[in-house]
């Protein structure tokens, strides 16, 4: 089963959340409507700023666990390597409403 590890942020340089899912297109609207997690809802961490896709969900879970142990500076550098302005990457159905 395919898996995704992803980071959402409240704003550029803001609070970062790291998660894992087997369906990113389903998961992101959950975060944006406050159903994703109490943390993302409480801190407004709804902007998808980075993600990786894995063929096996177990690999995505392992990567998520590893990333959560990283210092914040490393996470920021990983985001900015592919998304220096921390733009919203999610372009699912109705994304413009959020």
BAFI-3210 file (N, C-alpha, C; in Angstrom, 3 decimals, decimal comma, padded with zeros to 6 digits):
// residues 98
n [1|2|3|4|5|6|7|8|9|10|11|12|13|14|15|16|17|18|19|20|21|22|23|24|25|26|27|28|29|30|31|32|33|34|35|36|37|38|39|40|41|42|43|44|45|46|47|48|49|50|51|52|53|54|55|56|57|58|59|60|61|62|63|64|65|66|67|68|69|70|71|72|73|74|75|76|77|78|79|80|81|82|83|84|85|86|87|88|89|90|91|92|93|94|95|96|97|98]
n.u [000,840|000,561|002,164|002,355|004,487|004,332|004,588|002,967|002,305|001,820|002,390|004,910|007,914|006,592|004,730|005,251|003,916|004,213|003,148|001,679|000,132|-002,078|-003,473|-003,233|-004,814|-007,272|-006,610|-005,607|-007,842|-009,149|-007,427|-007,657|-010,269|-010,328|-010,493|-008,314|-006,276|-005,984|-003,839|-003,133|-005,470|-005,663|-003,374|-003,522|-002,240|-002,210|-001,301|-000,011|003,294|005,371|006,076|006,551|006,312|005,790|006,244|005,547|003,657|004,833|007,456|007,000|006,031|008,285|010,009|008,600|008,810|011,572|011,942|010,555|012,309|014,303|016,175|014,553|015,681|016,751|014,419|013,206|015,132|014,821|012,203|012,564|014,349|012,904|010,674|010,975|009,477|007,476|005,003|001,554|000,997|-001,027|-003,497|-006,113|-009,592|-011,615|-009,718|-009,248|-011,078|-010,157]
n.v [-001,176|002,195|005,035|008,213|010,658|013,712|017,310|019,897|023,384|026,366|028,840|030,523|029,642|029,044|027,071|023,570|020,514|017,005|014,271|011,077|009,195|007,107|008,202|011,080|012,980|012,692|013,167|015,823|017,672|016,967|017,993|020,700|021,300|021,051|018,504|016,921|016,620|017,256|018,891|020,169|021,537|023,214|024,856|025,887|024,618|024,023|024,208|022,480|021,879|020,250|016,970|013,403|010,520|007,051|003,675|001,670|001,719|001,189|002,071|004,811|005,349|004,761|006,787|009,059|008,746|009,043|011,717|013,163|013,114|014,780|017,874|021,082|022,940|021,314|020,262|022,566|023,239|021,034|021,429|023,946|023,334|022,288|023,899|026,881|029,193|028,254|027,617|026,658|023,362|021,596|020,796|019,863|018,931|021,694|023,160|025,880|027,002|027,041]
n.w [000,000|-000,820|000,681|002,333|003,667|005,315|005,714|007,366|007,791|009,745|008,736|006,755|008,186|010,492|012,909|012,671|011,528|011,396|009,557|008,577|006,002|004,055|002,072|000,763|-000,558|000,697|003,354|003,640|003,275|005,658|007,614|006,967|007,620|010,303|011,320|011,215|013,243|016,751|017,346|014,872|014,409|016,687|016,436|013,876|011,747|008,718|006,118|003,469|003,017|002,325|001,087|000,751|-001,283|-000,826|-001,826|-000,087|002,833|005,281|004,978|004,780|007,342|008,849|007,915|008,800|011,583|011,864|010,908|012,859|014,941|014,168|014,476|014,540|012,730|010,691|009,591|008,579|006,649|004,932|003,975|002,712|000,711|-001,440|-001,493|-001,114|-000,420|001,141|000,009|-000,382|-001,181|-001,690|-003,949|-004,164|-004,705|-004,383|-002,970|-002,969|-001,276|001,269]
ca.u [000,000|001,283|002,112|002,908|004,874|004,121|004,685|002,102|002,797|000,854|002,834|006,343|008,672|005,711|004,607|005,314|003,338|004,640|002,179|001,766|-001,185|-002,090|-004,291|-002,985|-005,961|-008,314|-006,098|-005,434|-009,106|-009,432|-006,660|-008,155|-011,574|-010,170|-010,695|-007,057|-005,728|-006,214|-002,682|-003,229|-006,625|-005,336|-002,321|-003,742|-001,168|-003,032|-000,693|000,893|004,501|006,352|005,657|007,234|005,480|006,488|005,531|005,092|003,303|005,794|008,591|006,548|005,964|009,674|010,521|007,931|009,437|012,902|011,819|010,105|013,483|015,225|016,063|013,695|016,479|016,848|013,092|013,061|016,006|014,206|011,084|013,026|015,079|011,975|009,589|011,586|008,498|006,482|003,708|000,594|001,196|-002,236|-004,381|-007,240|-010,909|-012,065|-008,624|-009,283|-012,027|-009,530]
ca.v [000,000|003,458|005,892|009,559|011,388|015,099|018,371|021,064|024,524|027,435|029,934|030,403|029,721|028,835|025,756|022,459|019,221|015,911|013,194|010,002|008,762|006,323|008,945|012,510|013,742|012,627|013,660|017,278|018,346|016,735|018,994|022,046|021,498|020,881|017,106|016,207|016,290|018,370|019,781|021,019|022,408|024,195|025,785|026,338|024,034|023,461|024,416|021,410|022,533|019,252|015,571|012,359|009,341|005,772|002,516|000,882|002,562|000,950|002,964|006,167|005,422|004,812|008,123|009,991|008,571|009,638|013,175|013,731|013,204|015,790|019,252|021,942|023,543|020,340|020,183|023,797|023,106|020,065|022,126|025,031|022,788|022,117|024,875|027,964|030,180|027,528|027,708|025,564|022,393|020,800|021,345|018,944|019,485|022,734|023,684|027,338|027,434|026,992]
ca.w [000,000|-000,923|001,854|002,230|004,864|004,911|006,715|007,219|008,566|009,966|007,862|006,508|009,423|011,635|013,528|011,717|011,920|010,532|009,594|007,597|005,551|002,828|001,108|001,001|-001,075|001,721|004,636|003,694|003,632|007,075|008,364|006,674|008,254|011,735|011,701|011,020|014,559|017,672|017,243|013,683|014,605|017,724|016,012|012,502|010,929|007,651|004,801|003,050|002,512|001,904|001,222|000,001|-001,511|-000,676|-002,354|001,058|003,966|006,376|004,742|005,113|008,805|009,326|007,598|009,709|012,893|011,769|010,792|014,134|015,827|013,641|014,983|013,719|011,656|009,599|008,969|007,799|005,477|004,030|003,333|001,849|-000,432|-002,556|-001,400|-000,317|000,051|001,928|-000,658|-000,230|-002,257|-001,920|-004,978|-004,278|-005,014|-003,467|-002,141|-002,914|-000,245|002,587]
c.u [000,888|001,142|002,759|003,343|004,849|004,354|003,695|002,654|001,689|001,127|004,317|007,090|007,860|005,769|004,552|004,688|003,815|003,635|002,445|000,349|-001,048|-002,883|-004,182|-004,162|-007,138|-007,864|-006,026|-006,747|-009,512|-008,687|-007,278|-009,513|-011,528|-010,372|-009,399|-006,424|-005,984|-005,066|-002,828|-004,411|-006,300|-004,371|-002,456|-002,694|-001,828|-002,402|000,286|002,119|005,554|005,729|006,550|006,271|006,340|005,617|004,893|004,839|004,270|007,023|008,231|006,498|007,365|010,279|009,903|008,585|010,811|012,829|011,410|011,244|014,470|015,086|015,214|014,449|016,570|015,515|012,858|013,905|015,422|013,034|011,603|013,852|014,160|010,866|010,051|010,603|007,394|005,082|002,852|000,727|-000,062|-003,158|-005,547|-008,517|-011,282|-010,971|-008,689|-010,207|-011,378|-008,553]
c.v [001,243|004,257|007,233|010,017|012,853|016,045|019,462|022,158|025,563|028,622|029,712|030,618|029,438|027,422|024,683|021,223|018,178|014,782|012,158|009,565|007,867|007,037|010,447|013,370|013,726|013,334|015,184|018,020|018,114|017,751|020,380|022,334|021,250|019,461|016,307|015,742|017,486|019,379|020,727|021,977|023,540|025,264|026,255|025,826|023,281|023,545|023,284|022,057|021,549|017,869|014,669|011,187|008,089|004,659|001,717|001,803|002,385|001,842|004,411|006,351|005,521|006,195|009,164|009,940|009,224|011,166|013,824|013,871|014,281|017,109|020,093|022,516|022,608|020,218|021,396|023,712|022,126|020,694|023,108|024,558|022,662|023,169|026,077|028,998|029,553|027,669|026,490|024,634|021,600|021,501|020,400|019,676|020,505|023,353|025,193|027,859|027,531|028,108]
c.w [000,000|000,363|001,579|003,611|004,443|006,072|006,355|008,120|008,710|009,044|007,594|007,819|010,671|012,198|012,451|012,338|010,922|010,686|008,523|007,256|004,328|001,736|001,398|000,542|-000,099|002,995|004,708|003,945|005,084|007,936|008,185|007,312|009,760|012,228|011,663|012,303|015,458|017,599|016,059|013,793|015,576|017,220|014,567|011,530|009,770|006,262|004,494|002,407|002,011|002,024|000,383|-000,134|-001,435|-001,228|-001,227|002,248|005,135|006,222|005,089|006,630|009,396|009,091|008,535|011,092|012,927|011,750|012,108|015,133|015,378|014,391|014,026|012,516|010,456|008,857|008,075|006,532|004,463|003,280|002,303|000,659|-001,653|-002,584|-000,569|000,225|000,899|001,337|-000,338|-001,436|-002,579|-002,899|-005,238|-004,595|-003,941|-002,614|-001,972|-001,803|001,132|002,778]
res [x|x|x|x|x|x|x|x|x|x|x|x|x|x|x|x|x|x|x|x|x|x|x|x|x|x|x|x|x|x|x|x|x|x|x|x|x|x|x|x|x|x|x|x|x|x|x|x|x|x|x|x|x|x|x|x|x|x|x|x|x|x|x|x|x|x|x|x|x|x|x|x|x|x|x|x|x|x|x|x|x|x|x|x|x|x|x|x|x|x|x|x|x|x|x|x|x|x]
***
